[in-house]
């Protein structure tokens, strides 16, 4: 599921819409109240169009949709919760929920590995000094990013 703030609209919305719509199970537009209510309705319309265009050939039994909510008035919150429960029940029933969780665990594993490696690299004093120099060389175009990455890793692994 995804959430989007009603403050995004027009050109800003166009820039992020495709990425969200490609992976969203539902899109919740927040702040659908006060002077942002019109912007929220517009965002809902834009996301609904994008879902129809980009997700029309999905093999999934679930059809993603867009809802608006207001945390100030509570409008839409009950409906969002009901849809989330219905979504989960359907995914549990057809086995997709547990399969997605299995795949997510691998994604989380490699995310943690990347975070740990990057933290370890950036805390190493030899690498830290080298990184500062290489970043400047990459910015100036004297060194290609791939060559700089290889030098950083080689320095780290051979320390």
C-alpha positions as CSV (number, residue, x, y, z in Angstrom):
1,X,0.0,0.0,0.0
2,X,1.1,3.6,-0.5
3,X,0.2,6.9,0.9
4,X,0.5,10.3,-0.7
5,X,0.1,13.8,0.8
6,X,-2.5,16.0,-0.9
7,X,0.0,18.8,-1.0
8,X,1.5,17.1,-4.0
9,X,-0.3,18.0,-7.2
10,X,0.2,18.8,-10.8
11,X,3.8,18.5,-12.0
12,X,5.1,17.1,-8.7
13,X,2.5,14.3,-8.9
14,X,3.4,13.5,-12.4
15,X,7.0,12.9,-11.4
16,X,6.3,10.4,-8.7
17,X,3.0,8.8,-9.9
18,X,4.4,6.1,-12.2
19,X,6.8,4.6,-9.6
20,X,4.1,4.5,-6.9
21,X,1.4,3.1,-9.2
22,X,3.6,0.3,-10.5
23,X,3.9,-1.3,-7.1
24,X,1.0,0.0,-5.0
25,X,-1.8,-2.3,-3.9
26,X,-3.8,0.8,-2.9
27,X,-3.0,4.5,-2.8
28,X,-4.2,6.5,0.1
29,X,-4.3,10.3,-0.4
30,X,-4.1,12.0,3.0
31,X,-5.0,15.5,4.2
32,X,-8.3,15.4,2.3
33,X,-9.7,18.2,4.4
34,X,-9.9,22.0,4.6
35,X,-8.2,23.9,1.8
36,X,-6.4,20.7,0.7
37,X,-9.7,18.8,0.0
38,X,-9.8,19.8,-3.7
39,X,-6.1,18.9,-4.1
40,X,-6.8,15.5,-2.6
41,X,-9.7,14.9,-5.0
42,X,-7.5,15.9,-7.9
43,X,-4.7,13.6,-6.7
44,X,-7.2,10.8,-6.4
45,X,-8.4,11.3,-9.9
46,X,-4.8,11.4,-11.2
47,X,-3.8,8.2,-9.4
48,X,-6.9,6.4,-10.5
49,X,-6.2,7.2,-14.1
50,X,-2.6,6.1,-13.7
51,X,-3.7,2.8,-12.1
52,X,-6.1,2.1,-15.0
53,X,-3.4,2.8,-17.6
54,X,-0.4,1.1,-15.9
55,X,-2.0,-1.8,-14.1
56,X,-4.7,-2.8,-16.5
57,X,-2.8,-6.0,-17.6
58,X,-2.0,-7.2,-14.1
59,X,-2.4,-11.0,-13.5
60,X,-3.2,-10.2,-9.8
61,X,-6.7,-10.9,-8.5
62,X,-6.6,-7.6,-6.6
63,X,-7.4,-4.4,-8.4
64,X,-5.6,-1.5,-6.9
65,X,-7.6,1.6,-6.1
66,X,-7.3,5.1,-4.6
67,X,-9.0,6.5,-1.5
68,X,-8.9,9.8,0.3
69,X,-8.7,10.2,4.0
70,X,-8.7,13.0,6.6
71,X,-7.1,12.4,9.9
72,X,-8.7,15.7,11.2
73,X,-12.3,14.6,10.6
74,X,-11.7,10.9,10.4
75,X,-13.4,10.8,7.0
76,X,-12.4,7.7,5.0
77,X,-10.3,6.1,7.8
78,X,-12.9,3.3,8.4
79,X,-13.2,2.6,4.7
80,X,-9.4,2.4,4.3
81,X,-9.2,-0.1,7.3
82,X,-11.9,-2.3,5.8
83,X,-10.2,-2.4,2.4
84,X,-6.9,-3.2,4.1
85,X,-8.5,-6.1,5.9
86,X,-10.2,-7.4,2.8
87,X,-6.9,-7.1,0.9
88,X,-5.1,-9.1,3.5
89,X,-7.8,-11.8,3.8
90,X,-7.7,-12.3,0.0
91,X,-3.9,-12.5,-0.1
92,X,-3.8,-15.0,2.9
93,X,-6.5,-17.1,1.2
94,X,-4.7,-17.5,-2.1
95,X,-1.2,-17.9,-0.5
96,X,0.2,-14.7,-1.9
97,X,0.5,-13.0,1.5
98,X,3.0,-15.6,2.9
99,X,4.9,-15.9,-0.4
100,X,5.3,-12.1,-0.5
101,X,6.5,-12.2,3.1
102,X,9.0,-14.9,2.2
103,X,10.4,-12.8,-0.6
104,X,10.5,-9.7,1.5
105,X,12.7,-11.4,4.1
106,X,15.3,-11.9,1.3
107,X,15.0,-8.2,0.3
108,X,15.4,-7.3,4.0
109,X,18.4,-9.6,4.3
110,X,20.3,-8.0,1.4
111,X,19.2,-4.5,2.5
112,X,20.8,-5.2,5.9
113,X,24.0,-6.5,4.3
114,X,24.3,-3.4,2.1
115,X,23.7,-1.1,5.1
116,X,26.2,-3.0,7.2
117,X,28.8,-3.0,4.5
118,X,28.4,0.7,3.8
119,X,28.6,1.6,7.5
120,X,31.7,-0.6,7.9
121,X,33.3,1.0,4.8
122,X,32.5,4.6,5.8
123,X,33.8,4.1,9.3
124,X,37.2,2.7,8.3
125,X,39.7,5.6,8.6
126,X,41.8,4.5,5.6
127,X,38.8,4.1,3.4
128,X,37.2,7.3,4.7
129,X,40.2,9.4,3.6
130,X,40.3,7.6,0.2
131,X,36.6,8.1,-0.3
132,X,36.9,11.9,0.2
133,X,39.6,12.1,-2.4
134,X,37.9,9.8,-4.9
135,X,34.6,11.6,-4.6
136,X,36.3,14.8,-5.7
137,X,37.9,13.0,-8.6
138,X,34.6,11.5,-9.7
139,X,32.9,14.9,-9.4
140,X,35.6,16.5,-11.5
141,X,35.5,13.7,-14.1
142,X,39.1,12.6,-13.5
143,X,38.0,9.2,-12.3
144,X,35.1,7.1,-13.5
145,X,32.6,6.0,-10.7
146,X,33.2,2.2,-11.4
147,X,37.0,2.6,-11.0
148,X,36.6,4.6,-7.8
149,X,34.3,2.0,-6.4
150,X,36.7,-0.7,-7.2
151,X,39.6,1.2,-5.6
152,X,37.6,1.8,-2.4
153,X,36.6,-1.9,-2.1
154,X,40.2,-3.1,-3.0
155,X,41.6,-0.8,-0.3
156,X,39.1,-2.0,2.2
157,X,39.6,-5.7,1.5
158,X,43.4,-5.4,1.5
159,X,43.8,-3.4,4.7
